[in-house]
Amino acid sequence: MELIADLHLHSRYSRAVSQQMVIPEIAKWAARKGINLVGTGDWTHPLWFRELKEKLEETKEGIYQLKDKSHQVFFLLSTEISSIYSQGGQSHRIHNLIFAPNLAVVEEINNKFRSYGVNLLSDGRPITGLSSQQICEIVFSIDKNCLIIPAHIYTPWYSLYGSNSGFDSLKECFGEFTDQIKAIETGLSSDPGMNWRIVELDNRSLVSFSDAHSPQKLGREATLFDLEANFNYQQFKEALVSEKIVSTIEFYPEEGKYHWTGHRACQVKQSPEQTKKLGSICPVCGRKLTIGVMHRVEQLATRPADFQPEKRPSYKMLVPLIEILAEVKNSSVSSQSVENEYLRLTTEFGSEFNFLLKTSLEEIKKAGGERLAEGIDKVRRGDIFIDPGYDGVFGKVKIWPVETEKNEAKEQMSLF
């Protein structure tokens, strides 16, 4: 069966995260989104770990559900670790996801981190001076069935390939544990097509998750797995390792907040082509620009942009339904009318993914009007306008861009 998974998120105990990120709300919104398997996030935090033990029960080996059965959503034990350390005379800041097969293993890993002086109470995503290789050594020595996946691998400041903090290869980062890194998370600012250009990723699964900091952001990226109906943790791991991935659901990478190179303070933004010509120094203030994900891919890639592998899972590009509705109504995503319409449609059609991916345009037209059907059709065909994100600023999506915006974009490109 096809199962939609979103396995990277954070609890209310992480910085800049909504207080609504509690287990019952995560389960409720996962069901509304159409997510079957969701990560717990933050199991290193003692208070969150206690809540997980109180709210969840193991229903299949390594797979958990709410004890009160209020929502039929499965949970997988997941967390994210931030490592800040020096290696080879350089400073590195790397985020890695860790998946564990049961709560007993989680408790043992947490105790081991404490023995290394990690302050697990400081944040849901704790900061440690342990290197990626040390993280692997600790985790895999406790249980080889654990999984470690580099998170949002191109984010400039905290990732494997980050332009300001990362490495140029998996081997440099993970050393002797490189072969045990079976998958990477592409992140919001890149998609699988961009990653197909990187040769060392050929034998690793490409997964996409939301990194949600609020319930409403769940599922903005997700991965579809081919799993048995009564799957357990081991079967999930085998599906990931053997790439039994049907497809991924992707944020348009241009909408990600680090897609292009730029400097937010000076409102300077450059495509990779422009950066090659103009360099990486801000023309306004003279400071170094934040190198974008697209430029970083160009630096690492040995294949052309149109490279198509023979056997890799497909991917679908989506714009969240709440954003589509806001544009249909010419309103904000936080307006009451938009929220009410979102709740009505996701209730009537079972879930957001069902509505966006499987519902016919005729049904959408009947339920939400001709303009909504037209908008979803344009998103499905990729007939939209995106002003790319840069240096921490999310890109802006327009389904019906006004002509002046199109012309301004063309004029900006012609300057270079």
Sequence and secondary structure as in RCSB ss.txt:
>XXXX:A:sequence
MELIADLHLHSRYSRAVSQQMVIPEIAKWAARKGINLVGTGDWTHPLWFRELKEKLEETKEGIYQLKDKSHQVFF
LLSTEISSIYSQGGQSHRIHNLIFAPNLAVVEEINNKFRSYGVNLLSDGRPITGLSSQQICEIVFSIDKNCLIIP
AHIYTPWYSLYGSNSGFDSLKECFGEFTDQIKAIETGLSSDPGMNWRIVELDNRSLVSFSDAHSPQKLGREATLF
DLEANFNYQQFKEALVSEKIVSTIEFYPEEGKYHWTGHRACQVKQSPEQTKKLGSICPVCGRKLTIGVMHRVEQL
ATRPADFQPEKRPSYKMLVPLIEILAEVKNSSVSSQSVENEYLRLTTEFGSEFNFLLKTSLEEIKKAGGERLAEG
IDKVRRGDIFIDPGYDGVFGKVKIWPVETEKNEAKEQMSLF
>XXXX:A:secstr
 EEEEE  B  TTSTT  TT SHHHHHHHHHHHT SEEE   TTSHHHHHHHHHHEEEEETTEEEETT SS  EE
EEEEEEEEEEEETTEEEEEEEEEEESSHHHHHHHHHHHHHTT  TTS SS EES  HHHHHHHHHHH TT EEEE
 STT SSSSTT TTT  SSHHHHHGGGGGG  EEE  TT  HHHHTT GGGTTSEEE    BSSGGGTTSSEEEE
E  TT  HHHHHHHHHTT EEEEEEE GGGSTTSBEEEGGGTEEE HHHHHHH SB TTT  B B  HHHHHHHH
  S TT   SS  EEEEE  HHHHHHHHTTS TTSHHHHHHHHHHHHHTSSHHIIIIIS HHHHHHHH HHHHHH
HHHHHHT  EEE  BTTB  EEESS  HHHHHHHHHHHHT 
